[in-house]
Every structure is written in structure tokens, then in C-alpha cells.
Amino acid sequence: MSDWNLLNRFPRVRLLNGPTPIQRLDRLEQVLGERRRGVSIWTKRDDLMELGGGGNKLRKLEFLIGQALSEGCETLVVTGGVQSNFARLAAAACARTGLACEVVLAQMVPRVAEIYQANGNVLLDRLFGARVHLLHTGDDAGAFARGRASDIAAAGGKAFVATLGGSTPVGALGYVDCAFEVEVQSTEIGIAFDQMIVPNGSGGMHAGLVAGAVLAGKDPSKIKAYTVLSPAEACIAATVEKVNAVFDLLGEKHRVRGEELAIEGAQLGGGYGMPTSDMVEAISLVGRSEGLLLDPVYGGKAFAGLLSDIENEVIAPGSNVLFVMTGGSPGLYAYADALSST
Ligand SMILES: *Cc1c(COP(=O)(O)O)cnc(C)c1O
């Protein structure tokens, strides 16, 4: 576990209260009955964080804001889709740490309804005091963000820019940390997880978990990801690059290859942020059997993939799986139309 100390030299602000719990979904297992094939379904509750509604981006923001503060920045400029959880949690984390925040929201999903453009995460971005730049279709969020940073510099300030999902090598350190946290918890509860299950969007979470697993001497293919943003092949290439960039940042010689990563494209449906009926069904199943919330863009699709892999015995019957619940429930309100059809 000494490799955990590799993270100590990176500036970090604490945004979590401590380790997030690991819990078993007993009721869901009962409801699934024979369909669960004897698989034990556990969750890593990364939706359970006190700040800003919680979610996986807070782990990345601990290191990203750490970096921003160490560089003397007083403004954070982030980009994302209109319903970006990263933007919401950046806004909340800035409120907590005293930074100014600007969120640049791109039209990544063809959803024009008021609930999508103004409710859910966007509503919260504003409540957390961020300046919201809601871009038009075709506008380049990265270019806009860099433009804001130079305007801020021209006015004598200093901005730190974090684009899409905060999945830089520094941001991914948050999930290297999480990988070690899971190792410790797994020893404490006496369960060796056969597989970890995650959604892969901008890839930083998956990349961080894979890097952490390799550092802990584990097999990276035991982390199964469902891509929700790019097709599987592109997602594998991008994630490999991110994992290796994390090793470089840590000064480690490890390398992973595409064949070692488990990334599946079957849940992508019509693309990023596009609802699928399996996603709606998974959210509804977890809601009515556990009283827990998955989100429509990431967790709902990944959980649908998990259910399908369990039923088809792609996941070995009788194994222990750990599904990472990543938060994102504000996004549910932006998809009321898709979800109310259940
Ligand atoms: C961003 C996000 C993910 C995916 O994490 P990446 O690092 O972008 O792959 C999963 N779930 C939720 C709720 C998210 O907001």
C-alpha cells in the first residue's frame, strides 16, 4: 500500500469527508431472484458526499483545485455539457474554497426543452454562484474557456481552466486515491471483489482506477467500463493514453495496453446523453427496489450493462461485483420526459 504515498506530493484540497461507504444491494438481489445468478452486487457510494450534492467529480476537483490554488489562481473556468455534473460540483467546490467560478456549457446533446436547458445541474450551477455561459450549438467550449481565461488575465486576474470532466492526469489522481481506498475497505470487510463496474465518459475515473489497480498489483481488466460518450474503440484508445499519462505524472514506469482494458460499447445507444430504454429500466429497478438514485447519462447506462452481463453470465455466476455509484441525480430532472414513461 506504500504506493498510496505517491499522491502525497500533489497539492490537494479536501472536499470529501472521508472514505465513501461500500454497501451491498440486498433488496435488489432479492428482487432479481434467479436473474442474479448468485452474483453479490455491492456499491461504492461515490454519490454520498456532503458537498454540492456529491458525485465522482469531487474526487478529481480535490487535486484540480489543489493545483489551481498552488498556481495562484483565483478563478476556475470549467467546460462541460449543459447538464454537466462536473460544472455543478466545480461551482460548489469553488464556493467552498473561495474561488470564483465560471462554467462554459456546450450543447453536446440535442435536447432543447426548458427542463434540460435550465433545470437540474444548470439550476444548481447558478445557486452555487457560478457565472454560467450557456453556448449555442456548434460553439467551441474549449476556445470560449481559453478566451475567458485571457480576458481574466488581461484584467489582472489568473484563471485555471479545466475542460470536459476534469480528466487530466492530475484530475484522475482522485480515482487513483479511490482505488487504494477500495483496497483498504475490501480488506476490512473481508470481500475480494472479482470485478469493479464503472461508466466511462471522459475517462478520468476509469483511468485513475486502472492506474491505482496496477500500482496495487491488480489486474486492470477486472475493472469493467461501459462507454457512454465515444464508441468503444475510441474510448479504449483515449483511456489507455490517460492511464499512461497518470503513470508518467507519478513517475512510474508501468504501462497498460488496450487489450488489458475492459470497455464495452453496448450501452451507448444513440450517443452521449441520449436515453435508452435499458437505462430507464435500470434506474427504475434500482429506485423501486433500493430507494437509490442512478443518473440518466452515466450510472443508468452502466447499471443496465451490469444487469445484462449478469443475466448473460458474462459476469461469472456467484462472483462479487462492486458497482461505483457516481452521483449525478440532478440530471434526472432534465430527463423527466424520458423517465416518466416508465
Ligand atoms: C462524469 C461522470 C461519470 C464519468 O466519469 P469520467 O471520468 O468522465 O469518465 C460518471 N458518472 C457521473 C455521474 C459523472 O458525472
The ligand as an ORCA input file, in Angstrom:
! r2SCAN-3c Opt
* xyz 0 1
  C     -18.521     12.419    -15.174
  C     -19.354     11.341    -14.619
  C     -19.036      9.992    -14.840
  C     -17.892      9.544    -15.715
  O     -16.625      9.902    -15.257
  P     -15.496     10.217    -16.326
  O     -14.278     10.420    -15.537
  O     -15.934     11.416    -17.096
  O     -15.407      9.018    -17.228
  C     -19.840      9.046    -14.277
  N     -20.916      9.383    -13.540
  C     -21.261     10.648    -13.310
  C     -22.486     10.929    -12.514
  C     -20.489     11.674    -13.841
  O     -20.845     12.948    -13.616
*
